[in-house]
Protein backbone atom coordinates (compact mmCIF):
# COMPACT_ATOMS: atom_id res chain seq x y z
CA UNK A 1 0.00 0.00 0.00
CA UNK A 2 1.13 3.53 -0.79
CA UNK A 3 -0.31 6.75 0.63
CA UNK A 4 -0.53 9.90 -1.48
CA UNK A 5 -0.14 12.03 1.66
CA UNK A 6 1.82 10.51 4.56
CA UNK A 7 1.23 13.59 6.72
CA UNK A 8 -2.50 12.67 6.71
CA UNK A 9 -2.33 8.87 6.89
CA UNK A 10 0.00 5.91 6.86
CA UNK A 11 -0.95 2.51 5.47
CA UNK A 12 0.45 -0.80 6.73
CA UNK A 13 1.22 -3.67 4.36
CA UNK A 14 -2.08 -5.32 5.41
CA UNK A 15 -4.02 -2.18 4.36
CA UNK A 16 -4.67 -0.86 7.87
CA UNK A 17 -4.85 2.95 7.79
CA UNK A 18 -3.60 5.12 10.66
CA UNK A 19 -4.79 8.74 10.74
CA UNK A 20 -2.03 11.31 11.36
CA UNK A 21 -3.67 14.72 10.84
CA UNK A 22 -6.70 16.37 9.25
CA UNK A 23 -6.77 16.21 5.47
CA UNK A 24 -7.33 13.95 2.48
CA UNK A 25 -5.25 11.22 0.90
CA UNK A 26 -5.54 8.29 -1.47
CA UNK A 27 -4.26 4.81 -0.57
CA UNK A 28 -3.18 2.65 -3.51
CA UNK A 29 -2.16 -1.00 -3.85
CA UNK A 30 -1.57 -3.32 -6.77
CA UNK A 31 -2.44 -7.02 -6.50
CA UNK A 32 -1.99 -9.46 -9.39
CA UNK A 33 -1.78 -6.54 -11.81
CA UNK A 34 -5.00 -4.95 -10.55
CA UNK A 35 -4.81 -1.48 -8.99
CA UNK A 36 -6.95 -0.72 -5.94
CA UNK A 37 -7.47 2.77 -4.54
CA UNK A 38 -9.41 4.20 -1.66
CA UNK A 39 -9.91 7.79 -0.64
CA UNK A 40 -9.28 8.69 2.98
CA UNK A 41 -10.64 11.80 4.69
CA UNK A 42 -9.37 12.56 8.20
CA UNK A 43 -11.47 14.98 10.25
CA UNK A 44 -10.25 16.81 13.35
CA UNK A 45 -12.26 18.14 16.26
CA UNK A 46 -10.94 21.47 17.59
CA UNK A 47 -10.85 20.23 21.23
CA UNK A 48 -10.97 16.81 22.86
CA UNK A 49 -11.57 18.31 26.29
CA UNK A 50 -12.73 21.70 27.60
CA UNK A 51 -12.80 23.17 31.08
CA UNK A 52 -15.23 26.07 31.43
CA UNK A 53 -16.63 28.18 34.26
CA UNK A 54 -20.40 28.53 34.66
CA UNK A 55 -21.69 30.97 32.04
CA UNK A 56 -18.66 30.71 29.76
CA UNK A 57 -18.92 29.75 26.10
CA UNK A 58 -16.54 28.13 23.62
CA UNK A 59 -17.08 27.31 19.96
CA UNK A 60 -16.18 23.83 18.72
CA UNK A 61 -15.30 23.10 15.10
CA UNK A 62 -14.66 20.01 13.03
CA UNK A 63 -11.93 20.69 10.50
CA UNK A 64 -11.80 19.35 6.93
CA UNK A 65 -15.52 19.09 6.27
CA UNK A 66 -18.01 21.34 4.55
CA UNK A 67 -20.93 19.12 5.57
CA UNK A 68 -23.55 20.17 8.10
CA UNK A 69 -22.60 19.12 11.64
CA UNK A 70 -25.28 17.90 14.08
CA UNK A 71 -24.22 18.94 17.60
CA UNK A 72 -25.69 17.50 20.81
CA UNK A 73 -25.02 17.38 24.56
CA UNK A 74 -25.48 14.27 26.67
CA UNK A 75 -26.26 16.40 29.75
CA UNK A 76 -28.22 19.59 29.04
CA UNK A 77 -28.23 20.44 32.75
CA UNK A 78 -24.45 20.93 32.58
CA UNK A 79 -23.77 22.22 29.04
CA UNK A 80 -25.79 23.13 25.98
CA UNK A 81 -24.55 23.35 22.41
CA UNK A 82 -26.01 25.45 19.61
CA UNK A 83 -26.31 24.52 15.94
CA UNK A 84 -23.04 26.35 15.19
CA UNK A 85 -21.08 24.37 17.83
CA UNK A 86 -21.07 27.00 20.57
CA UNK A 87 -20.93 25.27 23.96
CA UNK A 88 -22.44 27.08 26.97
CA UNK A 89 -21.58 26.02 30.53
CA UNK A 90 -24.78 25.94 32.59
CA UNK A 91 -23.98 24.21 35.87
CA UNK A 92 -21.20 22.30 37.62
CA UNK A 93 -20.44 18.83 36.31
CA UNK A 94 -19.19 16.89 33.32
CA UNK A 95 -20.82 16.31 29.95
CA UNK A 96 -19.92 15.17 26.46
CA UNK A 97 -20.60 17.14 23.30
CA UNK A 98 -21.12 15.03 20.19
CA UNK A 99 -20.50 16.33 16.70
CA UNK A 100 -21.99 14.04 14.05
CA UNK A 101 -20.80 14.63 10.49
CA UNK A 102 -20.05 12.56 7.39
CA UNK A 103 -21.25 9.40 9.15
CA UNK A 104 -18.88 9.90 12.09
CA UNK A 105 -19.32 10.79 15.76
CA UNK A 106 -16.69 12.98 17.42
CA UNK A 107 -16.74 13.79 21.13
CA UNK A 108 -15.48 16.55 23.41
CA UNK A 109 -15.49 16.13 27.18
CA UNK A 110 -16.60 19.32 28.95
CA UNK A 111 -15.92 19.96 32.63
CA UNK A 112 -17.76 22.88 34.22
CA UNK A 113 -16.27 24.46 37.34
CA UNK A 114 -17.40 27.36 39.60
Secondary structure, 3 states (H helix, E strand, C coil): CEECCCCCEEECCCCCEEECCCEEEEEEEEECCEEEEEEEEECEECCCEEEEECCCEEECCEECCCCCCEEEECCCCCEEECCCCEEEECCCEEEEEEEEECCEEEEEEEEEEC
